């Protein structure tokens, strides 16, 4: 992020942009689900949860925007493309590797390739976190929730 220009000028640009996006997506969700029946808390209709989530999204957007109006001005930094492309490659790689080699190999590739997005990551930390997160993910998703994905390729 860029450093603030003047201490007295207001309008934290990233927070204001985030607020606009939250309010916009919340309003779009309300408009898209306008024909769904709301129901009650005891007998929820198909529009109950989406409508609640959209209103909460609008509320969070208004709070973030209100706070952003009074913070010191900070310009929006130009996005760095390398981390975006590395994360995209890691997620797409996970989808392909999971089909052919199982969850463990896909999870390891996701975490190792994803760690390349941060130039300050250390290999020892990456290896330890990869082992822990892969084991945790396999236990929660494959064993606990019964996701239909092979753990191993064999």
Chimera marker file (.cmm) of the C-alpha trace (Angstrom):
<marker_set name="trace">
<marker id="1" x="0.000" y="0.000" z="0.000" r="1" g="1" b="0" radius="0.5"/>
<marker id="2" x="1.074" y="3.535" z="-0.619" r="1" g="1" b="0" radius="0.5"/>
<marker id="3" x="1.889" y="5.868" z="2.228" r="1" g="1" b="0" radius="0.5"/>
<marker id="4" x="-0.612" y="8.601" z="3.143" r="1" g="1" b="0" radius="0.5"/>
<marker id="5" x="-0.028" y="11.891" z="1.337" r="1" g="1" b="0" radius="0.5"/>
<marker id="6" x="-1.279" y="14.401" z="3.868" r="1" g="1" b="0" radius="0.5"/>
<marker id="7" x="-2.263" y="13.737" z="7.451" r="1" g="1" b="0" radius="0.5"/>
<marker id="8" x="-5.176" y="16.194" z="7.247" r="1" g="1" b="0" radius="0.5"/>
<marker id="9" x="-6.816" y="14.999" z="4.035" r="1" g="1" b="0" radius="0.5"/>
<marker id="10" x="-9.512" y="12.389" z="4.479" r="1" g="1" b="0" radius="0.5"/>
<marker id="11" x="-10.701" y="9.503" z="2.363" r="1" g="1" b="0" radius="0.5"/>
<marker id="12" x="-8.898" y="6.180" z="2.593" r="1" g="1" b="0" radius="0.5"/>
<marker id="13" x="-9.301" y="5.098" z="-1.032" r="1" g="1" b="0" radius="0.5"/>
<marker id="14" x="-8.964" y="1.313" z="-0.575" r="1" g="1" b="0" radius="0.5"/>
<marker id="15" x="-11.568" y="1.339" z="2.212" r="1" g="1" b="0" radius="0.5"/>
<marker id="16" x="-13.941" y="3.475" z="0.165" r="1" g="1" b="0" radius="0.5"/>
<marker id="17" x="-13.551" y="1.214" z="-2.869" r="1" g="1" b="0" radius="0.5"/>
<marker id="18" x="-14.171" y="-1.830" z="-0.669" r="1" g="1" b="0" radius="0.5"/>
<marker id="19" x="-17.295" y="-0.180" z="0.753" r="1" g="1" b="0" radius="0.5"/>
<marker id="20" x="-18.610" y="0.559" z="-2.740" r="1" g="1" b="0" radius="0.5"/>
<marker id="21" x="-18.000" y="-3.053" z="-3.794" r="1" g="1" b="0" radius="0.5"/>
<marker id="22" x="-19.682" y="-4.490" z="-0.674" r="1" g="1" b="0" radius="0.5"/>
<marker id="23" x="-22.734" y="-2.258" z="-0.975" r="1" g="1" b="0" radius="0.5"/>
<marker id="24" x="-22.902" y="-2.872" z="-4.730" r="1" g="1" b="0" radius="0.5"/>
<marker id="25" x="-22.712" y="-6.659" z="-4.447" r="1" g="1" b="0" radius="0.5"/>
<marker id="26" x="-25.227" y="-6.635" z="-1.592" r="1" g="1" b="0" radius="0.5"/>
<marker id="27" x="-27.656" y="-4.517" z="-3.620" r="1" g="1" b="0" radius="0.5"/>
<marker id="28" x="-27.112" y="-6.710" z="-6.688" r="1" g="1" b="0" radius="0.5"/>
<marker id="29" x="-27.862" y="-9.806" z="-4.600" r="1" g="1" b="0" radius="0.5"/>
<marker id="30" x="-31.047" y="-8.253" z="-3.243" r="1" g="1" b="0" radius="0.5"/>
<marker id="31" x="-32.135" y="-7.335" z="-6.753" r="1" g="1" b="0" radius="0.5"/>
<marker id="32" x="-31.281" y="-10.805" z="-8.161" r="1" g="1" b="0" radius="0.5"/>
<marker id="33" x="-33.203" y="-12.559" z="-5.385" r="1" g="1" b="0" radius="0.5"/>
<marker id="34" x="-36.184" y="-10.221" z="-5.364" r="1" g="1" b="0" radius="0.5"/>
<marker id="35" x="-38.536" y="-12.956" z="-6.603" r="1" g="1" b="0" radius="0.5"/>
<marker id="36" x="-37.479" y="-15.516" z="-3.981" r="1" g="1" b="0" radius="0.5"/>
<marker id="37" x="-39.808" y="-16.111" z="-1.055" r="1" g="1" b="0" radius="0.5"/>
<marker id="38" x="-38.386" y="-14.857" z="2.243" r="1" g="1" b="0" radius="0.5"/>
<marker id="39" x="-40.298" y="-17.009" z="4.694" r="1" g="1" b="0" radius="0.5"/>
<marker id="40" x="-39.689" y="-16.795" z="8.441" r="1" g="1" b="0" radius="0.5"/>
<marker id="41" x="-36.935" y="-17.961" z="10.774" r="1" g="1" b="0" radius="0.5"/>
<marker id="42" x="-39.035" y="-21.038" z="11.595" r="1" g="1" b="0" radius="0.5"/>
<marker id="43" x="-39.949" y="-21.790" z="7.964" r="1" g="1" b="0" radius="0.5"/>
<marker id="44" x="-37.184" y="-20.368" z="5.814" r="1" g="1" b="0" radius="0.5"/>
<marker id="45" x="-37.896" y="-19.808" z="2.174" r="1" g="1" b="0" radius="0.5"/>
<marker id="46" x="-35.313" y="-19.960" z="-0.627" r="1" g="1" b="0" radius="0.5"/>
<marker id="47" x="-34.645" y="-16.225" z="-0.300" r="1" g="1" b="0" radius="0.5"/>
<marker id="48" x="-34.143" y="-16.101" z="3.458" r="1" g="1" b="0" radius="0.5"/>
<marker id="49" x="-30.417" y="-16.724" z="3.729" r="1" g="1" b="0" radius="0.5"/>
<marker id="50" x="-29.407" y="-14.821" z="0.557" r="1" g="1" b="0" radius="0.5"/>
<marker id="51" x="-31.401" y="-11.785" z="1.682" r="1" g="1" b="0" radius="0.5"/>
<marker id="52" x="-29.875" y="-11.844" z="5.192" r="1" g="1" b="0" radius="0.5"/>
<marker id="53" x="-26.355" y="-12.208" z="3.751" r="1" g="1" b="0" radius="0.5"/>
<marker id="54" x="-26.929" y="-9.356" z="1.285" r="1" g="1" b="0" radius="0.5"/>
<marker id="55" x="-28.188" y="-7.035" z="4.024" r="1" g="1" b="0" radius="0.5"/>
<marker id="56" x="-25.185" y="-7.946" z="6.186" r="1" g="1" b="0" radius="0.5"/>
<marker id="57" x="-22.880" y="-7.247" z="3.226" r="1" g="1" b="0" radius="0.5"/>
<marker id="58" x="-24.480" y="-3.826" z="2.766" r="1" g="1" b="0" radius="0.5"/>
<marker id="59" x="-24.156" y="-3.122" z="6.502" r="1" g="1" b="0" radius="0.5"/>
<marker id="60" x="-20.471" y="-4.073" z="6.541" r="1" g="1" b="0" radius="0.5"/>
<marker id="61" x="-19.917" y="-1.910" z="3.453" r="1" g="1" b="0" radius="0.5"/>
<marker id="62" x="-21.525" y="1.082" z="5.126" r="1" g="1" b="0" radius="0.5"/>
<marker id="63" x="-19.438" y="0.618" z="8.279" r="1" g="1" b="0" radius="0.5"/>
<marker id="64" x="-16.191" y="0.231" z="6.314" r="1" g="1" b="0" radius="0.5"/>
<marker id="65" x="-17.072" y="3.250" z="4.164" r="1" g="1" b="0" radius="0.5"/>
<marker id="66" x="-17.973" y="5.361" z="7.177" r="1" g="1" b="0" radius="0.5"/>
<marker id="67" x="-14.684" y="4.572" z="8.865" r="1" g="1" b="0" radius="0.5"/>
<marker id="68" x="-12.811" y="5.122" z="5.594" r="1" g="1" b="0" radius="0.5"/>
<marker id="69" x="-14.230" y="8.628" z="5.242" r="1" g="1" b="0" radius="0.5"/>
<marker id="70" x="-12.513" y="9.770" z="8.420" r="1" g="1" b="0" radius="0.5"/>
<marker id="71" x="-9.163" y="8.030" z="8.016" r="1" g="1" b="0" radius="0.5"/>
<marker id="72" x="-6.129" y="9.670" z="6.479" r="1" g="1" b="0" radius="0.5"/>
<marker id="73" x="-6.038" y="9.590" z="2.704" r="1" g="1" b="0" radius="0.5"/>
<marker id="74" x="-4.286" y="6.635" z="1.154" r="1" g="1" b="0" radius="0.5"/>
<marker id="75" x="-4.198" y="6.072" z="-2.566" r="1" g="1" b="0" radius="0.5"/>
<marker id="76" x="-4.893" y="2.718" z="-4.151" r="1" g="1" b="0" radius="0.5"/>
<marker id="77" x="-1.650" y="0.999" z="-5.050" r="1" g="1" b="0" radius="0.5"/>
<marker id="78" x="-1.262" y="-0.583" z="-8.472" r="1" g="1" b="0" radius="0.5"/>
<marker id="79" x="-1.857" y="-4.333" z="-8.101" r="1" g="1" b="0" radius="0.5"/>
<marker id="80" x="1.165" y="-6.564" z="-8.437" r="1" g="1" b="0" radius="0.5"/>
<marker id="81" x="0.559" y="-9.129" z="-11.147" r="1" g="1" b="0" radius="0.5"/>
<marker id="82" x="3.043" y="-11.794" z="-10.026" r="1" g="1" b="0" radius="0.5"/>
<marker id="83" x="1.168" y="-12.829" z="-6.844" r="1" g="1" b="0" radius="0.5"/>
<marker id="84" x="-2.158" y="-12.830" z="-8.693" r="1" g="1" b="0" radius="0.5"/>
<marker id="85" x="-0.829" y="-15.074" z="-11.448" r="1" g="1" b="0" radius="0.5"/>
<marker id="86" x="0.936" y="-17.425" z="-9.019" r="1" g="1" b="0" radius="0.5"/>
<marker id="87" x="-2.201" y="-17.879" z="-6.903" r="1" g="1" b="0" radius="0.5"/>
<marker id="88" x="-4.305" y="-18.412" z="-10.036" r="1" g="1" b="0" radius="0.5"/>
<marker id="89" x="-1.832" y="-21.036" z="-11.252" r="1" g="1" b="0" radius="0.5"/>
<marker id="90" x="-1.865" y="-22.752" z="-7.838" r="1" g="1" b="0" radius="0.5"/>
<marker id="91" x="-5.682" y="-22.972" z="-7.716" r="1" g="1" b="0" radius="0.5"/>
<marker id="92" x="-6.016" y="-24.182" z="-11.321" r="1" g="1" b="0" radius="0.5"/>
<marker id="93" x="-3.216" y="-26.682" z="-10.681" r="1" g="1" b="0" radius="0.5"/>
<marker id="94" x="-5.064" y="-27.977" z="-7.616" r="1" g="1" b="0" radius="0.5"/>
<marker id="95" x="-8.151" y="-28.695" z="-9.732" r="1" g="1" b="0" radius="0.5"/>
<marker id="96" x="-6.225" y="-30.661" z="-12.341" r="1" g="1" b="0" radius="0.5"/>
<marker id="97" x="-3.896" y="-32.499" z="-9.960" r="1" g="1" b="0" radius="0.5"/>
<marker id="98" x="-6.746" y="-33.545" z="-7.636" r="1" g="1" b="0" radius="0.5"/>
<marker id="99" x="-8.427" y="-35.473" z="-10.461" r="1" g="1" b="0" radius="0.5"/>
<marker id="100" x="-5.377" y="-37.517" z="-11.366" r="1" g="1" b="0" radius="0.5"/>
<marker id="101" x="-3.175" y="-37.680" z="-8.273" r="1" g="1" b="0" radius="0.5"/>
<marker id="102" x="-5.519" y="-37.226" z="-5.304" r="1" g="1" b="0" radius="0.5"/>
<marker id="103" x="-6.004" y="-34.709" z="-2.528" r="1" g="1" b="0" radius="0.5"/>
<marker id="104" x="-2.582" y="-34.998" z="-0.903" r="1" g="1" b="0" radius="0.5"/>
<marker id="105" x="-0.620" y="-34.251" z="-4.078" r="1" g="1" b="0" radius="0.5"/>
<marker id="106" x="-3.036" y="-31.474" z="-5.060" r="1" g="1" b="0" radius="0.5"/>
<marker id="107" x="-2.870" y="-29.872" z="-1.629" r="1" g="1" b="0" radius="0.5"/>
<marker id="108" x="0.926" y="-30.015" z="-1.550" r="1" g="1" b="0" radius="0.5"/>
<marker id="109" x="1.176" y="-28.452" z="-5.011" r="1" g="1" b="0" radius="0.5"/>
<marker id="110" x="-1.354" y="-25.762" z="-4.098" r="1" g="1" b="0" radius="0.5"/>
<marker id="111" x="0.510" y="-24.731" z="-0.968" r="1" g="1" b="0" radius="0.5"/>
<marker id="112" x="4.027" y="-24.908" z="-2.403" r="1" g="1" b="0" radius="0.5"/>
<marker id="113" x="3.162" y="-23.049" z="-5.615" r="1" g="1" b="0" radius="0.5"/>
<marker id="114" x="1.033" y="-20.562" z="-3.671" r="1" g="1" b="0" radius="0.5"/>
<marker id="115" x="3.952" y="-19.828" z="-1.342" r="1" g="1" b="0" radius="0.5"/>
<marker id="116" x="5.907" y="-18.539" z="-4.343" r="1" g="1" b="0" radius="0.5"/>
<marker id="117" x="3.571" y="-15.538" z="-4.428" r="1" g="1" b="0" radius="0.5"/>
<marker id="118" x="5.311" y="-14.148" z="-1.332" r="1" g="1" b="0" radius="0.5"/>
<marker id="119" x="8.976" y="-13.393" z="-1.898" r="1" g="1" b="0" radius="0.5"/>
<marker id="120" x="9.616" y="-13.467" z="1.856" r="1" g="1" b="0" radius="0.5"/>
<marker id="121" x="8.375" y="-17.016" z="2.485" r="1" g="1" b="0" radius="0.5"/>
<marker id="122" x="10.874" y="-19.433" z="4.009" r="1" g="1" b="0" radius="0.5"/>
<marker id="123" x="11.077" y="-23.036" z="2.810" r="1" g="1" b="0" radius="0.5"/>
<marker id="124" x="11.161" y="-24.509" z="6.304" r="1" g="1" b="0" radius="0.5"/>
<marker id="125" x="7.909" y="-22.725" z="7.200" r="1" g="1" b="0" radius="0.5"/>
<marker id="126" x="6.345" y="-23.675" z="3.865" r="1" g="1" b="0" radius="0.5"/>
<marker id="127" x="7.171" y="-27.354" z="4.356" r="1" g="1" b="0" radius="0.5"/>
<marker id="128" x="5.868" y="-27.449" z="7.931" r="1" g="1" b="0" radius="0.5"/>
<marker id="129" x="2.665" y="-25.569" z="7.071" r="1" g="1" b="0" radius="0.5"/>
<marker id="130" x="2.125" y="-27.702" z="3.970" r="1" g="1" b="0" radius="0.5"/>
<marker id="131" x="2.374" y="-30.907" z="6.008" r="1" g="1" b="0" radius="0.5"/>
<marker id="132" x="0.019" y="-29.596" z="8.690" r="1" g="1" b="0" radius="0.5"/>
<marker id="133" x="-2.552" y="-28.088" z="6.336" r="1" g="1" b="0" radius="0.5"/>
<marker id="134" x="-2.574" y="-31.132" z="4.065" r="1" g="1" b="0" radius="0.5"/>
<marker id="135" x="-3.212" y="-33.463" z="7.018" r="1" g="1" b="0" radius="0.5"/>
<marker id="136" x="-5.850" y="-31.108" z="8.447" r="1" g="1" b="0" radius="0.5"/>
<marker id="137" x="-7.574" y="-30.726" z="5.059" r="1" g="1" b="0" radius="0.5"/>
<marker id="138" x="-7.633" y="-34.484" z="4.486" r="1" g="1" b="0" radius="0.5"/>
<marker id="139" x="-9.104" y="-35.116" z="7.926" r="1" g="1" b="0" radius="0.5"/>
<marker id="140" x="-11.745" y="-32.381" z="7.689" r="1" g="1" b="0" radius="0.5"/>
<marker id="141" x="-12.835" y="-32.621" z="4.060" r="1" g="1" b="0" radius="0.5"/>
<marker id="142" x="-12.202" y="-36.220" z="3.003" r="1" g="1" b="0" radius="0.5"/>
<marker id="143" x="-12.729" y="-38.088" z="6.291" r="1" g="1" b="0" radius="0.5"/>
<marker id="144" x="-15.003" y="-35.715" z="8.233" r="1" g="1" b="0" radius="0.5"/>
<marker id="145" x="-17.231" y="-34.231" z="5.534" r="1" g="1" b="0" radius="0.5"/>
<marker id="146" x="-16.977" y="-37.126" z="3.094" r="1" g="1" b="0" radius="0.5"/>
<marker id="147" x="-15.938" y="-35.106" z="0.035" r="1" g="1" b="0" radius="0.5"/>
<marker id="148" x="-15.784" y="-37.488" z="-2.916" r="1" g="1" b="0" radius="0.5"/>
<marker id="149" x="-12.126" y="-37.070" z="-3.827" r="1" g="1" b="0" radius="0.5"/>
<marker id="150" x="-9.406" y="-39.699" z="-3.664" r="1" g="1" b="0" radius="0.5"/>
<marker id="151" x="-6.740" y="-39.039" z="-1.028" r="1" g="1" b="0" radius="0.5"/>
<marker id="152" x="-4.026" y="-40.927" z="-2.930" r="1" g="1" b="0" radius="0.5"/>
<marker id="153" x="-3.557" y="-41.665" z="-6.644" r="1" g="1" b="0" radius="0.5"/>
<marker id="154" x="-3.511" y="-45.416" z="-6.036" r="1" g="1" b="0" radius="0.5"/>
<link id1="1" id2="2" r="1" g="1" b="0" radius="0.2"/>
<link id1="2" id2="3" r="1" g="1" b="0" radius="0.2"/>
<link id1="3" id2="4" r="1" g="1" b="0" radius="0.2"/>
<link id1="4" id2="5" r="1" g="1" b="0" radius="0.2"/>
<link id1="5" id2="6" r="1" g="1" b="0" radius="0.2"/>
<link id1="6" id2="7" r="1" g="1" b="0" radius="0.2"/>
<link id1="7" id2="8" r="1" g="1" b="0" radius="0.2"/>
<link id1="8" id2="9" r="1" g="1" b="0" radius="0.2"/>
<link id1="9" id2="10" r="1" g="1" b="0" radius="0.2"/>
<link id1="10" id2="11" r="1" g="1" b="0" radius="0.2"/>
<link id1="11" id2="12" r="1" g="1" b="0" radius="0.2"/>
<link id1="12" id2="13" r="1" g="1" b="0" radius="0.2"/>
<link id1="13" id2="14" r="1" g="1" b="0" radius="0.2"/>
<link id1="14" id2="15" r="1" g="1" b="0" radius="0.2"/>
<link id1="15" id2="16" r="1" g="1" b="0" radius="0.2"/>
<link id1="16" id2="17" r="1" g="1" b="0" radius="0.2"/>
<link id1="17" id2="18" r="1" g="1" b="0" radius="0.2"/>
<link id1="18" id2="19" r="1" g="1" b="0" radius="0.2"/>
<link id1="19" id2="20" r="1" g="1" b="0" radius="0.2"/>
<link id1="20" id2="21" r="1" g="1" b="0" radius="0.2"/>
<link id1="21" id2="22" r="1" g="1" b="0" radius="0.2"/>
<link id1="22" id2="23" r="1" g="1" b="0" radius="0.2"/>
<link id1="23" id2="24" r="1" g="1" b="0" radius="0.2"/>
<link id1="24" id2="25" r="1" g="1" b="0" radius="0.2"/>
<link id1="25" id2="26" r="1" g="1" b="0" radius="0.2"/>
<link id1="26" id2="27" r="1" g="1" b="0" radius="0.2"/>
<link id1="27" id2="28" r="1" g="1" b="0" radius="0.2"/>
<link id1="28" id2="29" r="1" g="1" b="0" radius="0.2"/>
<link id1="29" id2="30" r="1" g="1" b="0" radius="0.2"/>
<link id1="30" id2="31" r="1" g="1" b="0" radius="0.2"/>
<link id1="31" id2="32" r="1" g="1" b="0" radius="0.2"/>
<link id1="32" id2="33" r="1" g="1" b="0" radius="0.2"/>
<link id1="33" id2="34" r="1" g="1" b="0" radius="0.2"/>
<link id1="34" id2="35" r="1" g="1" b="0" radius="0.2"/>
<link id1="35" id2="36" r="1" g="1" b="0" radius="0.2"/>
<link id1="36" id2="37" r="1" g="1" b="0" radius="0.2"/>
<link id1="37" id2="38" r="1" g="1" b="0" radius="0.2"/>
<link id1="38" id2="39" r="1" g="1" b="0" radius="0.2"/>
<link id1="39" id2="40" r="1" g="1" b="0" radius="0.2"/>
<link id1="40" id2="41" r="1" g="1" b="0" radius="0.2"/>
<link id1="41" id2="42" r="1" g="1" b="0" radius="0.2"/>
<link id1="42" id2="43" r="1" g="1" b="0" radius="0.2"/>
<link id1="43" id2="44" r="1" g="1" b="0" radius="0.2"/>
<link id1="44" id2="45" r="1" g="1" b="0" radius="0.2"/>
<link id1="45" id2="46" r="1" g="1" b="0" radius="0.2"/>
<link id1="46" id2="47" r="1" g="1" b="0" radius="0.2"/>
<link id1="47" id2="48" r="1" g="1" b="0" radius="0.2"/>
<link id1="48" id2="49" r="1" g="1" b="0" radius="0.2"/>
<link id1="49" id2="50" r="1" g="1" b="0" radius="0.2"/>
<link id1="50" id2="51" r="1" g="1" b="0" radius="0.2"/>
<link id1="51" id2="52" r="1" g="1" b="0" radius="0.2"/>
<link id1="52" id2="53" r="1" g="1" b="0" radius="0.2"/>
<link id1="53" id2="54" r="1" g="1" b="0" radius="0.2"/>
<link id1="54" id2="55" r="1" g="1" b="0" radius="0.2"/>
<link id1="55" id2="56" r="1" g="1" b="0" radius="0.2"/>
<link id1="56" id2="57" r="1" g="1" b="0" radius="0.2"/>
<link id1="57" id2="58" r="1" g="1" b="0" radius="0.2"/>
<link id1="58" id2="59" r="1" g="1" b="0" radius="0.2"/>
<link id1="59" id2="60" r="1" g="1" b="0" radius="0.2"/>
<link id1="60" id2="61" r="1" g="1" b="0" radius="0.2"/>
<link id1="61" id2="62" r="1" g="1" b="0" radius="0.2"/>
<link id1="62" id2="63" r="1" g="1" b="0" radius="0.2"/>
<link id1="63" id2="64" r="1" g="1" b="0" radius="0.2"/>
<link id1="64" id2="65" r="1" g="1" b="0" radius="0.2"/>
<link id1="65" id2="66" r="1" g="1" b="0" radius="0.2"/>
<link id1="66" id2="67" r="1" g="1" b="0" radius="0.2"/>
<link id1="67" id2="68" r="1" g="1" b="0" radius="0.2"/>
<link id1="68" id2="69" r="1" g="1" b="0" radius="0.2"/>
<link id1="69" id2="70" r="1" g="1" b="0" radius="0.2"/>
<link id1="70" id2="71" r="1" g="1" b="0" radius="0.2"/>
<link id1="71" id2="72" r="1" g="1" b="0" radius="0.2"/>
<link id1="72" id2="73" r="1" g="1" b="0" radius="0.2"/>
<link id1="73" id2="74" r="1" g="1" b="0" radius="0.2"/>
<link id1="74" id2="75" r="1" g="1" b="0" radius="0.2"/>
<link id1="75" id2="76" r="1" g="1" b="0" radius="0.2"/>
<link id1="76" id2="77" r="1" g="1" b="0" radius="0.2"/>
<link id1="77" id2="78" r="1" g="1" b="0" radius="0.2"/>
<link id1="78" id2="79" r="1" g="1" b="0" radius="0.2"/>
<link id1="79" id2="80" r="1" g="1" b="0" radius="0.2"/>
<link id1="80" id2="81" r="1" g="1" b="0" radius="0.2"/>
<link id1="81" id2="82" r="1" g="1" b="0" radius="0.2"/>
<link id1="82" id2="83" r="1" g="1" b="0" radius="0.2"/>
<link id1="83" id2="84" r="1" g="1" b="0" radius="0.2"/>
<link id1="84" id2="85" r="1" g="1" b="0" radius="0.2"/>
<link id1="85" id2="86" r="1" g="1" b="0" radius="0.2"/>
<link id1="86" id2="87" r="1" g="1" b="0" radius="0.2"/>
<link id1="87" id2="88" r="1" g="1" b="0" radius="0.2"/>
<link id1="88" id2="89" r="1" g="1" b="0" radius="0.2"/>
<link id1="89" id2="90" r="1" g="1" b="0" radius="0.2"/>
<link id1="90" id2="91" r="1" g="1" b="0" radius="0.2"/>
<link id1="91" id2="92" r="1" g="1" b="0" radius="0.2"/>
<link id1="92" id2="93" r="1" g="1" b="0" radius="0.2"/>
<link id1="93" id2="94" r="1" g="1" b="0" radius="0.2"/>
<link id1="94" id2="95" r="1" g="1" b="0" radius="0.2"/>
<link id1="95" id2="96" r="1" g="1" b="0" radius="0.2"/>
<link id1="96" id2="97" r="1" g="1" b="0" radius="0.2"/>
<link id1="97" id2="98" r="1" g="1" b="0" radius="0.2"/>
<link id1="98" id2="99" r="1" g="1" b="0" radius="0.2"/>
<link id1="99" id2="100" r="1" g="1" b="0" radius="0.2"/>
<link id1="100" id2="101" r="1" g="1" b="0" radius="0.2"/>
<link id1="101" id2="102" r="1" g="1" b="0" radius="0.2"/>
<link id1="102" id2="103" r="1" g="1" b="0" radius="0.2"/>
<link id1="103" id2="104" r="1" g="1" b="0" radius="0.2"/>
<link id1="104" id2="105" r="1" g="1" b="0" radius="0.2"/>
<link id1="105" id2="106" r="1" g="1" b="0" radius="0.2"/>
<link id1="106" id2="107" r="1" g="1" b="0" radius="0.2"/>
<link id1="107" id2="108" r="1" g="1" b="0" radius="0.2"/>
<link id1="108" id2="109" r="1" g="1" b="0" radius="0.2"/>
<link id1="109" id2="110" r="1" g="1" b="0" radius="0.2"/>
<link id1="110" id2="111" r="1" g="1" b="0" radius="0.2"/>
<link id1="111" id2="112" r="1" g="1" b="0" radius="0.2"/>
<link id1="112" id2="113" r="1" g="1" b="0" radius="0.2"/>
<link id1="113" id2="114" r="1" g="1" b="0" radius="0.2"/>
<link id1="114" id2="115" r="1" g="1" b="0" radius="0.2"/>
<link id1="115" id2="116" r="1" g="1" b="0" radius="0.2"/>
<link id1="116" id2="117" r="1" g="1" b="0" radius="0.2"/>
<link id1="117" id2="118" r="1" g="1" b="0" radius="0.2"/>
<link id1="118" id2="119" r="1" g="1" b="0" radius="0.2"/>
<link id1="119" id2="120" r="1" g="1" b="0" radius="0.2"/>
<link id1="120" id2="121" r="1" g="1" b="0" radius="0.2"/>
<link id1="121" id2="122" r="1" g="1" b="0" radius="0.2"/>
<link id1="122" id2="123" r="1" g="1" b="0" radius="0.2"/>
<link id1="123" id2="124" r="1" g="1" b="0" radius="0.2"/>
<link id1="124" id2="125" r="1" g="1" b="0" radius="0.2"/>
<link id1="125" id2="126" r="1" g="1" b="0" radius="0.2"/>
<link id1="126" id2="127" r="1" g="1" b="0" radius="0.2"/>
<link id1="127" id2="128" r="1" g="1" b="0" radius="0.2"/>
<link id1="128" id2="129" r="1" g="1" b="0" radius="0.2"/>
<link id1="129" id2="130" r="1" g="1" b="0" radius="0.2"/>
<link id1="130" id2="131" r="1" g="1" b="0" radius="0.2"/>
<link id1="131" id2="132" r="1" g="1" b="0" radius="0.2"/>
<link id1="132" id2="133" r="1" g="1" b="0" radius="0.2"/>
<link id1="133" id2="134" r="1" g="1" b="0" radius="0.2"/>
<link id1="134" id2="135" r="1" g="1" b="0" radius="0.2"/>
<link id1="135" id2="136" r="1" g="1" b="0" radius="0.2"/>
<link id1="136" id2="137" r="1" g="1" b="0" radius="0.2"/>
<link id1="137" id2="138" r="1" g="1" b="0" radius="0.2"/>
<link id1="138" id2="139" r="1" g="1" b="0" radius="0.2"/>
<link id1="139" id2="140" r="1" g="1" b="0" radius="0.2"/>
<link id1="140" id2="141" r="1" g="1" b="0" radius="0.2"/>
<link id1="141" id2="142" r="1" g="1" b="0" radius="0.2"/>
<link id1="142" id2="143" r="1" g="1" b="0" radius="0.2"/>
<link id1="143" id2="144" r="1" g="1" b="0" radius="0.2"/>
<link id1="144" id2="145" r="1" g="1" b="0" radius="0.2"/>
<link id1="145" id2="146" r="1" g="1" b="0" radius="0.2"/>
<link id1="146" id2="147" r="1" g="1" b="0" radius="0.2"/>
<link id1="147" id2="148" r="1" g="1" b="0" radius="0.2"/>
<link id1="148" id2="149" r="1" g="1" b="0" radius="0.2"/>
<link id1="149" id2="150" r="1" g="1" b="0" radius="0.2"/>
<link id1="150" id2="151" r="1" g="1" b="0" radius="0.2"/>
<link id1="151" id2="152" r="1" g="1" b="0" radius="0.2"/>
<link id1="152" id2="153" r="1" g="1" b="0" radius="0.2"/>
<link id1="153" id2="154" r="1" g="1" b="0" radius="0.2"/>
</marker_set>
